Amino acid sequence: MTSPLGRIKILASVPHVTANFAPIWLAKDLGYAEAEGLDVEIEIAGSPKQAVEGVIAGRGDLSFVNIVFCFLACDRGVAYHPFYAFVRRQNRSFSVPEASPIRSLGELRGKIIGLHYDDPELRAFARAALVGAGVDPDRDVTFKPLAGSPLDAPRMAAVIRGGEVQAIWQLDVLRGLMAGEGVPLRQLPAPAIDGLTPSSCLEAMASSLARRPEAFGAIGRAIAKATLFALTNPAAAVRILWRHHPDAGPQRGEDAEHVFRRELAALKVRLESQHIEGSPDPRWGAITEREIASWQDFLLSTKAITTRRPTSAYYSNALVDTFNAFDQRAVIEAARAASV
């Protein structure tokens, strides 16, 4: 049967289904997208870069990646827009092992920095963050892709534990994954980027958003419901995801409880940044003009982008009311009642 709003194809910016981004899959698995009249397909793209380029090339309708991708795309004349703030707070940072003597970005001079997701755009963001702290990314540090990145937790833990890298440019979920592997990490303060919000967003071509606002509004609302579900009952979110996607769970020979604790820890770290309370606009998916202006100022000042544009050239906030038009209490009650 044809869905009233047609099909939405999400290009997942990861190498396999993962609890770290549970709300994306739960929007479909919990029936929220179907209730909105959408037929949702989620295709594994492999990395943020591949997901973004796939959407730009028309192989998918949207992805979920760091907002920096939209600025870099716009800088090359591509109207690729964030339209839903998925992760409200900054989710990229430099981290070191908890026992490390390094306390500031300045102390990274002479060090090897492991890259968690080595996409050119994310490397550009890391370089900009170092420039903002007065560190020359070409002369002062060495970047090295982190073995096992992005989601092979045991391999990444072994590299960090063995001292092959002294710091990591990481996605927030790495902190939870490494804690689960017994390698706790400590985030280094980065004043130039720590206050930049939002971070990860749902992003699509501006032309697609203009052509199918009902469909994009519906997928945003479904993901908002799934996010609220996961915030309310993260353990159930992991178990339900595994039920629908067994390959995302423990595999033959793995300690199921260890894997569950690790994946739950990673999801909880991510969810810390998905609360909307205290945001500039505390509604699901909202992005404000001031936030976009701050991002642009930072990226211009660090020469990550070259051209100043009107803030409206970078994002869409047109569907926020649609994202929030649902009974939040009903979602919370369903999450609390979910069996794990």
FENNOR-V581948 format. One record per residue. N is the residue number from 1. RES is the residue in one small letter. SS is DSSP state (alpha for helix, beta for strand, coil for the rest). PHI is phi in whole degrees, -180 to 180 (999 if undefined). OMEGA is omega as a letter, one per 40 degrees, with the letter a starting at -180 (999 if undefined). Layout:
BEGIN
N&RES&SS&PHI&OMEGA + N&RES&SS&PHI&OMEGA
END
This chain:
BEGIN
1&m&coil&999&a + 2&t&coil&-75&i + 3&s&coil&-75&a + 4&p&coil&-55&a + 5&l&coil&-98&i + 6&g&coil&80&a + 7&r&beta&-100&i + 8&i&beta&-118&i + 9&k&beta&-107&i + 10&i&beta&-99&i + 11&l&beta&-94&a + 12&a&beta&-80&a + 13&s&coil&-85&a + 14&v&coil&-137&a + 15&p&coil&-80&i + 16&h&coil&-163&i + 17&v&coil&-59&a + 18&t&coil&-143&i + 19&a&alpha&-65&a + 20&n&alpha&-56&a + 21&f&alpha&-115&a + 22&a&alpha&-49&a + 23&p&alpha&-58&i + 24&i&alpha&-63&a + 25&w&alpha&-75&a + 26&l&alpha&-68&i + 27&a&alpha&-58&i + 28&k&alpha&-90&a + 29&d&alpha&-65&i + 30&l&coil&-87&i + 31&g&coil&85&a + 32&y&alpha&-67&a + 33&a&alpha&-66&i + 34&e&alpha&-61&i + 35&a&alpha&-64&i + 36&e&coil&-83&a + 37&g&coil&87&a + 38&l&coil&-114&i + 39&d&beta&-103&a + 40&v&beta&-103&i + 41&e&beta&-117&i + 42&i&beta&-117&a + 43&e&beta&-112&i + 44&i&beta&-73&i + 45&a&coil&-92&i + 46&g&coil&109&a + 47&s&coil&-155&i + 48&p&alpha&-57&i + 49&k&alpha&-58&a + 50&q&alpha&-66&i + 51&a&alpha&-66&a + 52&v&alpha&-63&a + 53&e&alpha&-65&i + 54&g&alpha&-66&i + 55&v&alpha&-66&i + 56&i&alpha&-61&a + 57&a&coil&-82&i + 58&g&coil&88&i + 59&r&coil&-86&i + 60&g&coil&-158&a + 61&d&coil&-93&a + 62&l&beta&-161&i + 63&s&beta&-143&i + 64&f&beta&-128&a + 65&v&beta&-146&i + 66&n&beta&-62&a + 67&i&coil&-63&a + 68&v&alpha&-60&i + 69&f&alpha&-61&a + 70&c&alpha&-69&i + 71&f&alpha&-66&a + 72&l&alpha&-69&i + 73&a&alpha&-67&i + 74&c&alpha&-61&a + 75&d&alpha&-66&i + 76&r&coil&-105&i + 77&g&coil&84&a + 78&v&coil&-107&a + 79&a&coil&-84&a + 80&y&beta&-110&a + 81&h&beta&-118&i + 82&p&beta&-74&i + 83&f&beta&-130&i + 84&y&beta&-150&i + 85&a&beta&-77&a + 86&f&coil&-83&i + 87&v&coil&-113&a + 88&r&coil&-70&a + 89&r&coil&-102&a + 90&q&coil&-60&a + 91&n&coil&-117&i + 92&r&beta&-115&a + 93&s&beta&-161&i + 94&f&beta&-95&i + 95&s&beta&-131&i + 96&v&beta&-135&i + 97&p&beta&-57&a + 98&e&coil&-54&a + 99&a&coil&-85&a + 100&s&coil&-64&i + 101&p&coil&-77&a + 102&i&coil&-70&a + 103&r&coil&-123&a + 104&s&coil&-145&i + 105&l&alpha&-64&i + 106&g&alpha&-60&a + 107&e&alpha&-79&i + 108&l&alpha&-81&i + 109&r&coil&-58&a + 110&g&coil&85&a + 111&k&coil&-103&i + 112&i&beta&-98&a + 113&i&beta&-110&i + 114&g&beta&-77&a + 115&l&beta&-103&i + 116&h&coil&-95&a + 117&y&coil&75&a + 118&d&coil&-104&i + 119&d&coil&-87&a + 120&p&alpha&-54&a + 121&e&alpha&-67&a + 122&l&alpha&-74&i + 123&r&alpha&-65&i + 124&a&alpha&-62&i + 125&f&alpha&-65&i + 126&a&alpha&-62&i + 127&r&alpha&-62&i + 128&a&alpha&-63&i + 129&a&alpha&-63&i + 130&l&alpha&-69&i + 131&v&alpha&-58&i + 132&g&alpha&-63&i + 133&a&coil&-103&i + 134&g&coil&81&i + 135&v&coil&-106&i + 136&d&coil&-83&a + 137&p&coil&-69&i + 138&d&coil&-87&a + 139&r&coil&-104&a + 140&d&coil&-92&a + 141&v&coil&-135&i + 142&t&beta&-122&i + 143&f&beta&-93&i + 144&k&beta&-145&i + 145&p&beta&-55&a + 146&l&coil&-79&i + 147&a&coil&-55&a + 148&g&coil&92&i + 149&s&coil&-64&e + 150&p&coil&-101&a + 151&l&coil&-130&i + 152&d&coil&-85&a + 153&a&alpha&-58&a + 154&p&alpha&-60&i + 155&r&alpha&-67&i + 156&m&alpha&-63&i + 157&a&alpha&-61&a + 158&a&alpha&-64&i + 159&v&alpha&-65&a + 160&i&alpha&-69&i + 161&r&alpha&-62&a + 162&g&coil&-80&i + 163&g&coil&77&i + 164&e&coil&-66&i + 165&v&coil&-128&a + 166&q&coil&-101&i + 167&a&beta&-154&a + 168&i&beta&-137&i + 169&w&beta&-92&a + 170&q&beta&-124&i + 171&l&beta&-84&a + 172&d&coil&-54&a + 173&v&alpha&-63&i + 174&l&alpha&-60&i + 175&r&alpha&-60&i + 176&g&alpha&-70&i + 177&l&alpha&-62&a + 178&m&alpha&-72&i + 179&a&alpha&-60&i + 180&g&alpha&-68&i + 181&e&coil&-100&i + 182&g&coil&78&i + 183&v&coil&-125&a + 184&p&coil&-65&a + 185&l&beta&-113&i + 186&r&beta&-123&a + 187&q&beta&-75&i + 188&l&coil&-89&i + 189&p&coil&-65&i + 190&a&coil&-136&a + 191&p&alpha&-54&a + 192&a&alpha&-70&a + 193&i&alpha&-122&a + 194&d&alpha&-59&a + 195&g&coil&-92&a + 196&l&coil&-77&i + 197&t&coil&-139&e + 198&p&coil&-75&i + 199&s&coil&-110&i + 200&s&beta&-74&a + 201&c&beta&-135&i + 202&l&beta&-79&a + 203&e&beta&-134&a + 204&a&beta&-151&i + 205&m&beta&-69&i + 206&a&alpha&-57&a + 207&s&alpha&-65&i + 208&s&alpha&-69&i + 209&l&alpha&-62&i + 210&a&alpha&-71&a + 211&r&alpha&-81&a + 212&r&coil&-133&a + 213&p&alpha&-62&a + 214&e&alpha&-65&a + 215&a&alpha&-68&i + 216&f&alpha&-70&i + 217&g&alpha&-65&a + 218&a&alpha&-69&i + 219&i&alpha&-69&i + 220&g&alpha&-64&i + 221&r&alpha&-67&i + 222&a&alpha&-63&i + 223&i&alpha&-71&i + 224&a&alpha&-61&i + 225&k&alpha&-61&a + 226&a&alpha&-66&i + 227&t&alpha&-66&i + 228&l&alpha&-63&i + 229&f&alpha&-58&a + 230&a&alpha&-65&i + 231&l&alpha&-62&a + 232&t&alpha&-76&a + 233&n&coil&-144&a + 234&p&alpha&-63&i + 235&a&alpha&-64&i + 236&a&alpha&-64&i + 237&a&alpha&-60&i + 238&v&alpha&-66&a + 239&r&alpha&-64&i + 240&i&alpha&-66&i + 241&l&alpha&-59&a + 242&w&alpha&-64&i + 243&r&alpha&-62&a + 244&h&alpha&-84&a + 245&h&coil&-134&a + 246&p&alpha&-56&a + 247&d&alpha&-67&i + 248&a&alpha&-81&a + 249&g&coil&-95&a + 250&p&coil&-63&a + 251&q&coil&-104&a + 252&r&coil&-52&i + 253&g&coil&92&a + 254&e&coil&-91&i + 255&d&coil&-77&a + 256&a&alpha&-59&a + 257&e&alpha&-70&i + 258&h&alpha&-63&i + 259&v&alpha&-63&i + 260&f&alpha&-62&a + 261&r&alpha&-62&a + 262&r&alpha&-66&a + 263&e&alpha&-68&i + 264&l&alpha&-66&i + 265&a&alpha&-62&i + 266&a&alpha&-65&i + 267&l&alpha&-63&a + 268&k&alpha&-63&i + 269&v&alpha&-62&i + 270&r&alpha&-63&a + 271&l&alpha&-65&i + 272&e&alpha&-55&a + 273&s&coil&-94&a + 274&q&coil&-106&i + 275&h&coil&-65&i + 276&i&coil&-95&i + 277&e&coil&-62&i + 278&g&coil&85&i + 279&s&coil&-78&i + 280&p&coil&-55&i + 281&d&coil&-131&a + 282&p&coil&-78&i + 283&r&coil&-129&a + 284&w&coil&-59&i + 285&g&beta&83&a + 286&a&coil&-68&i + 287&i&coil&-130&a + 288&t&coil&-104&i + 289&e&alpha&-61&a + 290&r&alpha&-64&i + 291&e&alpha&-63&i + 292&i&alpha&-64&i + 293&a&alpha&-62&i + 294&s&alpha&-65&i + 295&w&alpha&-60&a + 296&q&alpha&-63&i + 297&d&alpha&-60&a + 298&f&alpha&-64&a + 299&l&alpha&-68&i + 300&l&alpha&-70&a + 301&s&alpha&-66&i + 302&t&coil&-100&i + 303&k&coil&63&i + 304&a&coil&-73&i + 305&i&coil&-126&a + 306&t&coil&-116&a + 307&t&coil&-124&i + 308&r&coil&-83&a + 309&r&coil&-129&i + 310&p&coil&-59&a + 311&t&alpha&-58&a + 312&s&alpha&-64&i + 313&a&alpha&-76&a + 314&y&coil&-107&a + 315&y&beta&-158&i + 316&s&coil&-129&i + 317&n&coil&-122&a + 318&a&coil&-74&a + 319&l&coil&-108&a + 320&v&alpha&-61&i + 321&d&alpha&-60&i + 322&t&alpha&-65&i + 323&f&alpha&-58&a + 324&n&coil&-98&a + 325&a&coil&-87&i + 326&f&coil&-152&a + 327&d&coil&-85&a + 328&q&alpha&-65&a + 329&r&alpha&-61&a + 330&a&alpha&-65&i + 331&v&alpha&-66&a + 332&i&alpha&-62&i + 333&e&alpha&-64&i + 334&a&alpha&-66&i + 335&a&alpha&-67&i + 336&r&alpha&-64&a + 337&a&alpha&-87&a + 338&a&coil&-66&i + 339&s&coil&-89&i + 340&v&coil&-119&999
END
